[in-house]
Amino acid sequence: MRCAPDDRNGVGTAESGLGERDERFLRRAIALARNGVGKTSPNPAVGAVVARGDRVLGEGWHRRAGEPHAEREALAACTADPRGATLYVSLEPCCHHGRTPPCTDAIVAAGIRRVVVASDDPSDKASGRGLAVLRDEGIEVVVAGGELAREARLLNQPFRKHARSGRPHVVLKYAMTLDGAVATRSGDSRWISSERSRELVHRWRAAADAVAVGIGTALADDPLLTARLPDVERQPLRVVFDSEARLPPAGKLARTVAEAPVLVFASRAAPRPALERLEAAGVEVVVVGGPTAEARVANALDELGQRGVQSLLLEGGPRLAAAFLAAGEVDELRVFVAPILVADRDAPRPLAGSGPEAIADALRAQVECVERIDDDVLVHARLREW
């Protein structure tokens, strides 16, 4: 993700492979797609613009799964006949039947002469097939490259990772003090980050398919893990990594399963009575195997991916976060740094794993941006792209 969209005034770049006009309209399609981010799962977020020369005829974006795709929205919004016009779209048009008919059919029927695409669709149902259909119909197809294509791909990292690996895209989020603590030695962490920062986390929860914590965090904080905002359309699946099934049936998570489902990943070491108590409380329990915590993380992500979970917000704690990193399954980090000093060597840190001996062997993230949230500093960083 980016902290703010690129606001260049449509100046063409050699890197994109497009002229000024094409780049301007394609950037507009990407900007429209941002309106759907976090609302369209399991579909990607897509924006589209229909233009003739310098004139925009219609534009639209995919609003949510089951509703018309961006291409059909843009064609329906046209104020003049789109025959012979150019369609700009942030993602390769679909050519398969799902909840809605293929967008390639609508493009052909509308008489579109040229289609300019920002990024590919890596899913098995697409992967270039839509573009091939359009070319077979005599429509000129242009695919962007460079930074513009990357900008479009970054909008749909959960969709892309799930399509390629079968696992959800994982965002690790935590808040820490200036001296790197995530709580005091007693475990108190309320509140390190500001109220505005915490509101932003609720928006991230609303946009995610699932939110996960470890049992240590669940026992210490008794969290709800819901998105508590007035405009929330859906709640994420709440996931607890709990090897011995210690989650209390009387805790907030188990008591609110009617509001949002709860899934516990337990190990084979979990006592049968504990599993049965959770199931009786309405909590779904899945036993995952594996010789190490990293292997169990990978198996749990496979299970979530099979359920259609494309995005996972990992909120704690330190041991679980370290296991995800060791498994190579953290894709992005969102770290709040608050102007607080705990000044205690025994205060817990964000990660409780065994790191490398040398800095040269440490993981290196790519910082996307840094922004100010009240007195907090929020760092967006990425470990890999899909």
Salt bridges, closest charged atoms under 4 A:
ASP6 OD2 - ARG8 NH2 3.05
ASP6 OD2 - ARG27 NH1 3.67
ASP22 OD2 - ARG114 NH2 2.63
GLU23 OE2 - ARG27 NH2 3.14
ASP54 OD1 - ARG21 NE 3.01
ASP54 OD1 - ARG24 NH2 3.06
GLU59 OE2 - ARG28 NH2 2.63
GLU67 OE2 - ARG64 NH1 3.15
GLU73 OE2 - ARG63 NE 3.98
ASP120 OD1 - ARG160 NH2 3.08
GLU140 OE1 - ARG113 NH1 3.83
GLU140 OE2 - ARG114 NE 3.53
GLU147 OE2 - ARG2 NH2 2.54
GLU147 OE2 - ARG150 NH1 3.47
GLU151 OE1 - ARG27 NH1 3.02
GLU151 OE2 - ARG34 NH2 2.89
GLU199 OE2 - ARG203 NH2 4.00
ASP209 OD1 - ARG234 NH1 2.95
ASP231 OD2 - ARG203 NH1 3.46
GLU233 OE2 - ARG64 NH2 3.00
GLU284 OE2 - ARG307 NH2 2.58
ASP302 OD1 - ARG167 NE 2.70
GLU303 OE2 - ARG307 NE 2.75
GLU315 OE1 - LYS173 NZ 3.45
GLU315 OE2 - ARG205 NE 2.72
GLU329 OE1 - LYS161 NZ 2.99
GLU329 OE2 - ARG167 NH1 2.38
GLU329 OE1 - ARG384 NH2 3.41
ASP331 OD2 - LYS161 NZ 2.82
ASP331 OD1 - ARG384 NE 2.63
GLU332 OE2 - ARG334 NE 2.96
GLU332 OE1 - ARG382 NH1 3.60
ASP344 OD2 - ARG185 NE 2.68
ASP346 OD2 - ARG185 NH2 3.62
GLU368 OE1 - ARG2 NE 3.25
GLU368 OE2 - ARG150 NH2 2.80
GLU368 OE2 - ARG382 NE 3.34
GLU371 OE2 - HIS380 NE2 2.91
ASP374 OD1 - ARG196 NH1 3.29
ASP375 OD1 - ARG372 NH2 3.71
GLU385 OE2 - ARG150 NH2 2.47
